Amino acid sequence: MAAPGKGMAGPAGVNTTSFQKKSRSKLVSIPGTRPSVQNGQLIVSTGVTSLDYVIGGGLAVGTLLLVEEDRYDSYSHMLLKYFLAEGVVCGHEVFLASARDHPDEIMQELPSPIVDDVGSVKTKEGQAQPCDQENQDTMTIAWRYQNQPRVQNALASSVRFGHYYDVSKTMEPEVRQAVKCHSFYALQESPTTTESSLLSSPYHALLQSIRSVIRKEGFDGSTPQSKVRNVLRLGLHSLGSPLWGDDLCCTDNPAHCHSLTTFLYALRGLLRTSLSVAVVTVPSHLMQNKSVMGQIIRLSDTAIALESFRGSEKETNPLYKDYHGLLHVRQVPRLNCLVCEVPDTKDLAFKLKRKQFTIERLHLPPDLSETVSRVSKIELAGGCGTTATGNKHLDF
């Protein structure tokens, strides 16, 4: 027997070594995907480049993104459209489930992609940032600060990933019909018997429909896909609402309190074993039992919440006049690593411009008003030496 490291005669008389360099396994090459620089996981874009930056570069294939809806479900609904539009542009297959609006109506309202990439400009540092031509305020600053770099509000990585979209226009029907779309409308589905299951009837039918699409289209590897390997994007709108036959939003002690959590547990099992990724929106502000909402978050991989200013006192607050709401990152996944990728700041806000939806760092003005006098500032702040009788003289 040859010693380790010595040459050995092969079948064709060619000397080979017993120590050979192990070739690295290559990830599946799929359009619209790329490996993550943090953990090597195959990721896709959410359609919003600033959101990709917040959650660590994008959505990992096989994971679930939970979006806690805002009060009027306007901005969360828009995020779902961005996610679906990105799938259409990248050529991914799409699965859309809804119980309020018909899936065909939602698909007809997808934003139009900006083909010539006019939505990004190059800064001096070479980073791509969304255009903000309509909200650039001219500001005069001191001469010693003119050469200092400006604070970057927009969140964007140095590597381009994803596309930009114009929300003022809808996607062309030819572009939308070029990809395969599967739909599930809860109000048209016939009820199924689920006596032996913890799932309610709509969730059981939805899970069976998702499982059928994954198996028939070969996303789980059971059957070879007809063309190049592809990714399935699942968009599930407003799960947990009464339209899904769920009573989580109706009482503190719902009779079907485990239906949604059981469905999410089964859904994650399907995602882990297939080339698919899901975005689920949930009306968390309507749920009476907050412990159930905590279980829903823990059953998700990535969880974010949208707090809209519409209808609240923050809508008229001058501090938030440049924003439309706040973004809260509830949970970020730990994939192939011990430490998760956390955003560099927790103060995040979003705004809806005329053409784009962006997420930025929250920067509050240094003062509420420029007309506040110096004396009133001391009164508001409770300055040094101020007593309850209103005496403004110092004690020393």
Secondary structure as UniProt FT lines:
FT   TURN            4..5
FT   STRAND          7..9
FT   TURN            11..12
FT   STRAND          15..17
FT   TURN            31..32
FT   STRAND          33..35
FT   TURN            37..39
FT   STRAND          42..44
FT   HELIX           49..54
FT   TURN            55..56
FT   STRAND          59..60
FT   TURN            61..62
FT   STRAND          64..68
FT   TURN            71..72
FT   HELIX           75..90
FT   STRAND          93..98
FT   HELIX           103..108
FT   STRAND          111..113
FT   TURN            115..116
FT   TURN            118..119
FT   STRAND          120..122
FT   TURN            124..125
FT   STRAND          128..130
FT   HELIX           133..135
FT   HELIX           143..145
FT   TURN            146..147
FT   STRAND          165..170
FT   HELIX           173..176
FT   TURN            177..178
FT   STRAND          181..185
FT   HELIX           186..188
FT   TURN            195..196
FT   HELIX           201..216
FT   TURN            217..220
FT   STRAND          232..236
FT   TURN            239..240
FT   HELIX           242..244
FT   TURN            248..250
FT   TURN            255..258
FT   HELIX           259..272
FT   STRAND          276..282
FT   HELIX           284..286
FT   HELIX           290..298
FT   STRAND          302..308
FT   TURN            310..311
FT   HELIX           313..316
FT   HELIX           318..320
FT   TURN            321..322
FT   STRAND          325..331
FT   STRAND          348..352
FT   STRAND          357..361
FT   TURN            370..371
FT   HELIX           374..381
FT   TURN            384..385
FT   TURN            388..389
//
